[in-house]
């Protein structure tokens, strides 16, 4: 990803089409969702080097919030909406210039007319059944979703910002795949 802004207002990063990324897949190479809402957390997973398919995504990680806000556009540049990815607040490692988080499974989709849709409730239930989260953690995640909805309804930053009008400079190149990474640490985070 390419850093757009990194300051007291949060981290903003651009995931350009074709950006290399590491993603968890089932041991046989299929997407984790093919295992169902429980199996996606219990079946063996491996990391796969892949590339981002589709249009680019702008990710805004507000400080102190257990979510990030992703901006989606269509192929023609039309803004499609905001995706609120509920996750652990980002942990920054300033020495290595890395940031990490842990996905909390539940998500929200906000259309340009501000209609809100809940996403992946079945997967959160599956995560509890699989033991990835406790019932109390699930309740906290749902509470965080309600907090995000309050921010949306109050139209606070980053929704009130003009990020939906942002476009990457045409001179920006797609980042190269990392030549080294720490798969053991990444795998531990994927299974935590």
N, C-alpha and C positions, 0 to 999 in steps of 0.2 A: 504494500500500500504506500501511497505517497502522502506525506503530511502536508496539509493545507494550512493549518494553524494549530499552535500548541501554546496556550497561555492560561491565565487564571480562569478564563471562561470555558475551558475544556480543550479536549483534543478533537480535531477535525481531520479526517483522513479520507482519501479518494481511492476507491477500488476500481481501477480502470478495466475495461474489457480486456481479457487475455492476461491479466495479472496472475503469475504463478502463486499457488497456495498449497498448503498442506491441509488435507481434510481427512477425518476419520471415515472409514468405510468398513463394511463387514469383511471378514477374512477372505471371502470368496470374491471380493471386489464390488459387490452391490452396495447401493446407498443404504445407510442404516435404517431408513424408514421402511425398507422392504421386510424388515424383521418384525414389524408391528410395534405397538406402543410400549410393550414390556421388553420384547426381545431386542429392541434397538439399544437397550441399556445393559442387557445381560449377555448377548452373543459376543464372541470374540471380534475385536476391531483392530484394524491396522491403519497406519497413516499412509496416505497416497498423495504423491505430488500431482497436482492437477492445475488447471487454469480456470479463472472466473469466466463463465459463459454468460452472455446477455449484456445488457447495457451496464454502464458503470453505476456504482453506488457511492454516495457521500455518507460517511458515518460520523455522527457527532456524539461524543462521549462527554456529557456534562459532569463536572466535578461533584462528588458527593451523592451521585444518583446511582441506584442499582439497575441501570438500563442505559442503552445507547439508542439513538434515533437515526434510522437509515432513510435516506432520500432516494426514491426510485423514479426513473424517467422511462418513457417509451423510446423506441428506435428513432422516432421523429423528434425527440427532445421534449415532448409534452410531459409535464410533471404528473406522475401517477399517484403519489401519496407517500406517507410516512409509515415506517415499520418500526415499532418500538420493540427492541430485543431486550427482554428482561435478563439480567446477568449480574454477576458479582461486580461491585464497583471496580473499575480498572486499577490494577497495581502497576506502578511505574518502576522500572529499573533504569535509572538515569545513566548508569555506567555503560550498559549495553545498548541503551536507546531502544528498549523494548517495553511493551505494555502487555499485560495478560489479564484475562478474565475467565470466568467459568459461566457457561450458558445456563440459564435457569428454565429453559424449555418453553415456558409460556410466553406468548408474544401478543402484540396488538397491531392491527392494521388501521390506519387512519386515511380515509379518502380526502381528496382536496375539499370536499364539502363538509369536512370534519366529522363524518360518520365514522364511528368506532366499531371495529369487529374484533372479537377475541379469537386467537389462533392457538391451536395445539393443546387445548385443555385435556384431550385424551392422552397426549404424550406426557403431560405432567402427572396425570393419574398413573400412567405406566411407570414413570420414574419412581413414584412412591412405592408401587407394588414391587418394583425391582430392587428397592432399597437404596436407590441413588439419593433420594431425599426422604426425610421423615415427614409425617403428617404436619408437624409444627413448621418445618421449613416450607412445605407446600403452602400452608396458610400465610406465611410471611411473604412468599413470592406473589400470591394472589393479592395480598395487601399492597405490595409494591406496584402491582398493575393498577390498582385503584388510585394510588398516589400519582402514577403517570397520567391516568385519566383526569385527575384533578388539574394537573399542569396543562393538559391539552385543553380542557374546558376553560381554564383561566387564560389560555393562549400566552403562556410564558415562553421564555427562551428555551430551546432553540426554534420552536414552532413559529414564534413571532418574528424571528430573524428572516432575512431574505435568502437563506441557503437554497431554497427551491428555485431561485433564479440563477444560481451559480453554475458556471461551466468551467471545465479545466482549460488552462492555457493550451493552445494547439501544439506548443513546443514540448510539452511534457511527454516523456517516454514511459512505456510500460516498465515497471521495475523488473530486475532480473530475479530469477529464483535464487534463494539462499544457497551458498556453496557449503555451508555448515549449519547444522542445527543440533539441538539436544533432544533426540527422540525419546530418551528415557524420561526426561522432565516433562515433555509434551504428553507422553502417554500417561504419566501419573496424573496430570491435570485432566485429561480426557476421562479418566476413570475415577476421579475424585467426586 
